[in-house]
């Protein structure tokens, strides 16, 4: 399990949530809070919208970097 230092190395704190300290792998634009998806296998970040367009009509998610199937996830906000 990670610790605060490892989380701070990957994310910046924002009033609306965490923001990845990297750009989207697909469009290379910065990623805002509540709009990102991460690959739990290779730790790349994408905009949720970019991932949806990349997935197209497939009924499953596939990482554009490592090609892992079912490895993408998003933050949970209530």
N, C-alpha and C positions, 0 to 999 in steps of 0.2 A: 504494500500500500504506500502511496506517496505521502509526502509531507508538505508543509507550507512552503518551504524553499523551492521544491520542485514545481509546485503550482504557480508560484510567483515567477519562475523562469519561463513559463509557457503563456500565462495570462496576465492581463492588466485588469485592475478593478475599475469598474464604471458604475455610476449610480443605478443603471438599469440591468447590471449583471456583469459577468466576466467577458472580456474581449481577448481573443487570441493575439499573441504578439507576432503574428505572421499573416501573410495575405492568402487569399483563396487560390488553391492549386489550379483551378480551371480558368478563372478570369484575371487573376493576379491583382484584384482590387482589395482594399482593406476590408476587414470583416467587423461588423458592429455587434453589439450585444443582441442576444436572442435570434440571431440569423445564421448561426454556424452549425456545421456538422463535422464530426471528427471520425477518423478511422481508428478503431480501437486496436488495430494490428500494427499499422505503420505510423500512427500519430500525425497524419496530415490533416489540414483543415480546409473546408469548402463552405461556400455559402449554401444554405439549405436550398435556395432556388436553383443554383448552378447544379447541385446534385440531382434535383428533380428533373431538370432538362437533360442531364447526362444519362440518367436512368431511362428516360423515355417511357416506352410502354412495357418494359420488363416488369414483372411482378416481384422483383427482389432488388436489393441494393448491391452494388459491386464497386469497390474502391477503384478509382481511375489510376491510382499509383501502384498498389501492390496486387491488384486484381482479386483481393479477398472478397468472397461472397458473404454477405450478412455481417460485415464488420463495421458498418457506418452507424453512428448514433448521434443524437442531439441532446443538448441540455434539457432538463425538465424544469419547466416554470409553471407555477400554479397561478 
